[in-house]
Amino acid sequence: MNIERLKKIHRYSGIILATFFLFHIVNHLFAWGGPDTHIRVMNLFRHVYRFPPVEVILLLSALIQVTVGLMLVWQKGFRKNLYDLLQVISGLYLSFFLLFHIRAVLLGRYSWNVETDFHFAAWGVKNHPADLFFIPYYSLSVLCVFIHLACVHRQKMLALAVTNAGFATSPLQVTRQAIVIIATGIVVTALILAAFITA
């Protein structure tokens, strides 16, 4: 399969997952209202993403995203540009996270018979020595979503500037936008982690 077709597939599955991540991250920010608030919001969102056809689409999108992402890395390799490198590294970490996180959630639901809610996630960051793994594990997952999106945003905006001579945004402005997205990711990651540790 040629690289442009792979990129298109990766982009479409990425849009689906990014939509889910937005709701998932917003849900986690509600942990500032306490575990009960987080669980209420989660149950509201679950009416959508646990609706069987939607859940199948999300699981397939995750599988496609990981598989096609690895194929793209294999074909394109690591680039010298910092943002290309960050895109690859964040994508590789998200591939690892998606596979292990989805596996843990499915095992929790269907094998361990536990509720995969706030308490399921919070246990790992509130208990030692599990926190030594789970704090960086969860923190990097949120941060890498923002890093990956920032790199894709920068790439797309620069391509738009090349194809549209009248496009007003300069490369410096585009890079600043990417930095703002990454900085937002750092703040959101810190807020979510603090909420889960202190709740």
Residue pairs with C-beta under 8 A, 6 or more apart in sequence:
1 71
3 72
3 75
3 76
6 68
6 71
6 72
6 75
7 72
9 64
9 68
10 64
10 65
10 68
10 69
10 72
13 60
13 61
13 62
13 64
13 65
13 68
14 65
14 152
16 57
16 58
16 61
17 58
17 61
17 62
17 65
18 145
18 149
20 49
20 58
21 145
23 45
23 48
23 49
24 45
25 142
25 145
25 188
25 192
26 41
27 38
27 41
27 42
27 45
28 38
28 142
28 192
28 195
28 196
29 188
29 191
29 192
29 195
30 37
30 38
30 41
31 37
31 38
31 118
31 192
31 195
31 196
31 199
32 191
32 195
32 199
34 199
35 118
35 119
35 122
35 199
38 117
38 118
38 199
39 117
39 118
42 117
42 118
48 54
49 55
49 58
59 102
62 98
62 102
65 95
65 98
66 95
66 98
66 99
69 91
69 92
69 94
69 95
70 92
70 95
73 88
73 91
73 92
78 84
78 85
78 88
79 85
79 88
83 150
83 151
83 154
83 155
83 175
83 178
84 151
84 155
86 147
86 150
86 151
87 147
87 148
87 151
87 152
87 155
90 144
90 145
90 147
90 148
90 151
91 144
91 148
93 140
93 141
93 144
94 141
94 144
94 145
94 148
97 137
97 140
97 141
97 144
101 141
104 116
105 116
108 114
108 115
108 116
108 120
109 116
114 120
118 196
118 199
121 138
121 196
122 196
122 197
122 199
123 130
124 130
124 131
124 133
124 134
124 135
124 137
124 138
125 131
125 134
125 135
125 138
125 193
125 196
125 197
126 196
126 197
135 193
138 192
138 193
138 196
139 189
139 193
142 185
142 188
142 189
142 192
143 185
143 186
143 189
145 185
146 181
146 182
146 184
146 185
146 186
146 188
146 189
147 182
147 185
149 181
150 177
150 178
150 179
150 181
150 182
150 185
151 178
153 174
153 177
153 178
153 181
154 174
154 175
154 177
154 178
157 169
157 174
157 177
158 171
158 174
160 167
161 167
161 169
161 170
161 171
161 174
